[in-house]
Amino acid sequence: MIRLDSYPVREVLDILLEDKSTGKNIIWATEAYHALGNSFFAASQIDVRLLNETGGLKIQPRTCKALEQQTERTRKSAEVFTPAWVCNEMNNRCDEAWFGYRDVFNCQKGKTWIPVEGPIKFPENKKWQDYVDACRLEITCGEAPYLVSRYDASTGEPILVTQRIGLLDRKLRIVSENTVNMQQWVKWALRGLQSVYGYEYYGDSLLIARVNLLMSFVEYAEERWQRKPDIRTLQKAADIISWNIWQMDGLTGTVPIGTVSSSIFDWREGRAKLFLDVAKI
């Protein structure tokens, strides 16, 4: 599910590794890879050269990590990944509040769900563009299972595009249903990317989250138009993702393992205030 050396990730991996807060790259923020050398300590930056030299390393979803590593990260930082059916139920409740009716995108049956057929219906006072632009945030996002659901984060089972339940998945479905050509689709799909946010502590999980958003963007384009986005579009998407899915210690509001300048912290506070204002709405 995560291939750093293949399209489209290889085309924009350098952008996906950027940390917009520090002007450098995201860091590992875990000692899980320190046996590979000094460049893999927790405070070390992740860069393309290192990943290429190690064959993409073994940056894989939590379900593919050794059980000992999973247990250690759960003990240290309470890292647990939510099953897709729970993510779906919670996202359904969010959409019920926004749309004003139940079962907007799917009907959940226990731990499974049945997607609604046909175009999504909007209330009279709201347009599909409003939904695409509505801000959504996943805190301590891990691999971002609430935003995109390429696979069940608790089992690793792949999920078909037509069955996906993430918050960005829903926006991309709306875009696909309401646009008439690839150019219009790209415009609104990028708007959808601009409206979703998340932060994560561990660098490997953060990179996976960013990859998952990029891959979802491409997979929905291919599903709708049977075409791959061009390199310029991929670069735009990756830049948005690296801004919106950022590395942060949620307890301190700063980058992991260190401090940031006051100007950056003020910027963080400004973004946090935006989320609070959105939550009130």
Secondary structure, 3 states (H helix, E strand, C coil): CCCCCCCCHHHHHHHHCEECCCCEECECCCCCCHHHCHHHCCCCECCHHHHHHCCCCCCCCHHHCCHHHHHHHHHHHCCCCCCHHHHHHHHHHHHHHHHCCCCCCEEEECCEEEECCCCCCCCCCCCHHHHHHCCEEECCCCCCCCCCCCECCCCCCECCHHHCCCHHHHHHHHHHHHCCCHHHHHHHHHHHHHCEEEEECCHHHHHHHHHHHHHHHHHHHHHHHCCCCCHHHHHHHHHHHHHHEEECECCCCECCCCCCCHHHHHHHHHHHHHHHHHHHC
